[in-house]
Each structure stands twice: as C-alpha cells, then as structure tokens.
C-alpha cells in the first residue's frame, strides 16, 4: 500500500501522474517481487519502491528533479543483475 502525501503536499490527482520508467527484479513470487518506478506529473518527480506486487507494500519519495529521481531509483535497485527495465 502506497504511503500518501499529506494533503498540503498533494497538487495532482493520480490520473495526472505518468510512469516514466519501471524496473522489476525478475522474481515472479508475491513474496520476492520488487518494482521501482519513476513517476511525474510534468512538474513533480517521485520514485516508488514496491515490495510484493500490487497488493504489497510500497514507499514513495518525492524528488526535486528527474536526475535526482534517477539516482534514487538506482540506489533502491542496487547492483543486482536480475533487475530489468520494463517497456512503457
């Protein structure tokens, strides 16, 4: 379940956010699956790390720029070779 931003920090609806990049760790089990997303509404950037697929837990971190989001997404993925970028 995603951790929502406080009402004072929300400036867009979920439908306004697009996924710029999505990576998956290659594990098909609900327990082992990990996903990392870079999302934007055109002005704000955020990175979401998800554990356990759609019904699992997730964490969202807002970033000041696209470059910062890419750095954070890379850090959350780590160096494991199984990570692959999924097509949009």
C-alpha positions as CSV (number, residue, x, y, z in Angstrom):
1,X,0.0,0.0,0.0
2,X,1.4,3.4,-1.0
3,X,2.2,6.0,1.6
4,X,0.1,9.0,0.6
5,X,1.5,12.6,0.7
6,X,-0.1,14.8,3.3
7,X,-3.0,16.9,1.9
8,X,-0.9,20.0,2.0
9,X,1.7,18.5,-0.4
10,X,-0.8,16.9,-3.0
11,X,-1.1,19.0,-6.1
12,X,-2.3,16.5,-8.6
13,X,-4.6,13.5,-8.9
14,X,-3.3,10.0,-9.5
15,X,-4.7,10.1,-13.1
16,X,-2.3,13.0,-13.9
17,X,0.8,11.0,-13.0
18,X,2.6,9.0,-15.6
19,X,5.2,6.3,-15.2
20,X,8.4,7.4,-16.9
21,X,10.4,4.3,-16.0
22,X,9.7,0.9,-14.4
23,X,12.1,-1.8,-13.3
24,X,11.4,-5.2,-11.9
25,X,13.7,-7.6,-10.1
26,X,12.6,-10.7,-12.2
27,X,11.1,-12.6,-9.2
28,X,7.5,-13.8,-10.1
29,X,6.6,-14.8,-6.5
30,X,4.5,-12.4,-4.5
31,X,6.9,-12.5,-1.6
32,X,10.0,-11.9,-3.7
33,X,8.8,-9.4,-6.3
34,X,10.2,-5.9,-6.2
35,X,9.4,-3.0,-8.5
36,X,10.8,0.5,-8.8
37,X,9.0,3.3,-10.7
38,X,9.9,6.9,-11.6
39,X,6.7,8.9,-12.0
40,X,5.9,12.5,-12.8
41,X,3.1,14.9,-13.3
42,X,5.3,17.1,-15.5
43,X,6.4,19.3,-12.7
44,X,7.0,17.0,-9.7
45,X,9.1,13.8,-9.7
46,X,8.7,10.8,-7.4
47,X,10.2,7.3,-7.0
48,X,8.1,4.4,-5.8
49,X,9.6,1.2,-4.5
50,X,7.1,-1.6,-4.2
51,X,7.5,-5.0,-2.5
52,X,5.2,-7.9,-3.1
53,X,3.4,-6.8,-6.3
54,X,0.3,-4.7,-6.5
55,X,-1.1,-5.9,-3.2
56,X,2.2,-5.5,-1.4
57,X,3.8,-2.5,0.4
58,X,5.3,0.5,-1.2
59,X,7.2,3.6,-0.4
60,X,7.1,6.9,-2.3
61,X,9.8,9.5,-2.2
62,X,9.4,12.9,-3.8
63,X,12.4,14.2,-5.7
64,X,13.4,17.7,-6.8
65,X,14.3,16.7,-10.4
66,X,14.4,13.9,-13.0
67,X,18.1,13.5,-12.3
68,X,17.5,13.1,-8.6
69,X,14.7,10.6,-9.2
70,X,17.0,8.5,-11.4
71,X,19.8,8.5,-8.8
72,X,17.3,7.4,-6.1
73,X,15.8,4.7,-8.3
74,X,19.3,3.4,-9.0
75,X,20.1,3.3,-5.3
76,X,16.9,1.5,-4.4
77,X,17.6,-1.1,-7.1
78,X,21.2,-1.8,-6.0
79,X,23.6,-3.7,-8.2
80,X,21.8,-7.0,-8.6
81,X,22.0,-8.1,-12.2
82,X,18.4,-9.5,-12.3
83,X,16.8,-6.0,-12.4
84,X,15.4,-5.2,-15.8
85,X,13.7,-2.2,-17.2
86,X,10.1,-2.8,-18.5
87,X,8.8,-1.1,-21.6
88,X,6.2,1.6,-21.2
